[in-house]
């Protein structure tokens, strides 16, 4: 119940019909006994400064940012916590008095999902990265931090792919723009929005009939739970990792930023799965799942 002492946390962006964040955050805050409520607000880039200045005055603890605000928020932060500056994007903001502290939980969220659901070492493994947007950049940074052997980026927009490669130049991991080539023990990451529209059975990769041993296929899309990309990988005996785990761990990390406490991961996953199965979190005509958002 909302009372006079209730404080708020927000998710800002446009559109917001796809977001599962209110479902997960509010369930976590109730279970933790915290007088917090998590609310969505549609905000465009041009209004972000005014909103970020106004929310603390209303007693807000912080906010999450999704499309199209992650890059615009960089210049509006008082301080950036790693790896927000390296990724060039902020998806979590904590208000500290008049200060705004920017975080990015995308990379760590994906790594925690990998560790929990796959549990294999990433060090020394080749990577095939499909996509070159914000989500791809976050996962590339995460992979580089685990010392993979090399990262091969495949994207329709070659200039965007080259910019992603350039952003990883400070790491010790070789990264290049290339074509689809499979190797043993490769980690194949699908970081585009292909396959996430209801009824759209598109895929950005045609799997060969014979896949080298040890390959793991990862899709950042979380609705549908099994995309065509993952389904065809599974049919060929490839181990798969869907996008829901990344979303759950992103939420958990944001809750830690806002409250200083760790939520129950099982609870977050359960309420997210229930929301997905009922589809109650999707507004008509709005993208159903977003690899680049909350």
Secondary structure, 3 states (H helix, E strand, C coil): CCCCCCEEEEEEECCCCCCCHHHHHHHHHHHCCCCEEEEEEECCHHHHHHHHHHHHHHCEEEEEECCCCCCCCHHHCCEECCCHHHHCCCCEEEEECCEEEEECCHHHHHHHHHHHHCCCCCCCCEEEEECCCHHHHHHHHHHHHCCCCEEEEECCCHHHHHHHHHHCCCCCCEEEECCCCCCCCCEEEECCCCCCCCCCCCCCCCCCCCCCCCCEEEECCCCCCCCHHHHHHHHCCCEEECCHHHHHHHHHHHHHHHHCCCCCHHHHHHHHHHHHHHCCCCCCCCCCCCCCCC
